[in-house]
Amino acid sequence: MTKLAPMTPLSPHPLSRIRIGSAPDSWGVWFPDDPRQVPWRRFLDEVAEAGYEWIELGPYGYLPTDPARLTEETARRGLKVSAGTVFTGLHHGEAVWERTWAHVAENAGLARAMGAGHLVVIPSFWRDDRTGEVLEDRELTAAQWRDLARLTERLGAEVRDRFGLRVVVHPHADTHIDSEANVARFLDATDPDLVALCLDTGHYAYCGGDSVRLIETYGERIGYLHLKQVDPEVLAQVVAEGTPFGPAVARGVMCEPPAGVPALEPVLAAAQALDVDLFAIVEQDMYPCAPDKPFPIAARTRRFLRSCGA
């Protein structure tokens, strides 16, 4: 009688360099204070219950800004902070530097006090994300591109030297750093030692980009990940209609994985192949949403990511 070898369990390769987290954004939080958003205590309770250990701060002022209080609130739920987030309009040049730095410094100070290592920097919108009002030209001039690159490098150096954080710039729909061409132009114009990228898989797909190709091409620049997917049918509609990002989100353009694109398994595999430690923070835009909607989605998403090996 032939003895059969034991069956090897069919399981994905562990993504040992990827640390999974979530963010207030996945609970429909876009603003420091809004009656349509879940209260911050409920967010902290539910993100922990859903199985996440790492969180971002979200919009400054949504979570408590006193480090001692926030440390107490996160610690008793077993949570740790990976990053803070700021919006900047550095393509406007030196005229906005002081105002920008004041905003950055308060966010970076809280992030550092909470033990975070990153500051996510999102470019300002060229049109209002709620009303669709066009605020400025969709395309930057050559001079504006130079200001954007130069001042982002300055920001990266200042944030590193003063707060010990790494700046990771987040390509975003309805901003000037959006498409494959614009992301490549920005990366080629900035110093890798000062500026890294927060690759948001949903926003990059929204703007026509291929996340796996970006990781394989600019792997040394990938410093952080945001995980989300887009519904391709809704995306085709909002692109055809010229819908601003905010109303597109309200129509469900960002969807629960694994129902949308890009497929997250190859993205995570490409990130793992970089052989560096990376945060991968789930960020499913859902503003506005019913208060009972986020938690079950967050729990299912965590289970899905575990099935991917994360």
PERA-V738668 format. One line per field, one symbol per residue. ss: DSSP state (H for helix, E for strand, C for the rest). phi: phi as a letter, one per 30 degrees, with the letter a starting at -180 (. if undefined). burial: b if it has 24 or more other C-alpha atoms within 12 Angstrom, else e. A space follows every 10 residues. Layout:
BEGIN
ss=???
phi=???
burial=???
END
This chain:
BEGIN
ss=CCCCCCCCCC CCCCCCCEEE EECHHHHCCC CCCCCCCCCH HHHHHHHHHC CCCEEECCCC CCCCCCHHHH HHHHHCCCCE EEEEEEEECH HHCHHHHHHH HHHHHHHHHH HHHCCCCEEE EEECECECCC CCCECCCCCC CHHHHHHHHH HHHHHHHHHH HHHCCEEEEE CCCCECCCCH HHHHHHHHHC CCCCCEEEEE HHHHHHCCCC HHHHHHHCHH HEEEEEECEE CHHHHHHHHH HCCCHHHHHH CCCEECCCCC ECCHHHHHHH HHHCCCCEEE EECCCCCCCC CCHHHHHHHH HHHHHHHCCC
phi=.ddddddded bdddcdcccd bbaeedcicc bebaddcddd ddeddddddd jcccbcdide jddecdeddd ddddddcicb ccacbbcbbd ddiedcdddd dddddddddd eddcidcbbd ccddddbddc ciddcaddcd dedddddedd dddddddddd dcbiccdbdc ebeibdcbde ddddddddcb dedcbcccdc dddddecjdc dddddddced cdcabccabc ddddeedddd cidddedddd djdcbddcdc bdededdddd ddddibdbdb cdbcebddbd ddddeddddd ddddddddjc
burial=eeeeeeeeee eeeebbebbb bbbbbbbbbb beeeeebbbb ebbbbbbbeb bbbbbbbbbb bbbbbebeeb bebbeebebb bbbbbbbbbb bbeeeebeeb bebbbbbbbb bbbbbbbbbb bbbbbbbebe eeeeeeeeeb eeeebebbbb bbbbbbbbbb eebbbbbbbb bbbbbbbbbb ebbeebbeeb ebebbbbbbb bbbbbbbbbb bbebbeebbb bbbbbbbbbb bbebbeebee eebbbbbbbb bbbbbbbbeb bbbbbbbbbb bbbbeeebbb bbbbbbbbbe beebbebbbb bbebbbebbb
END
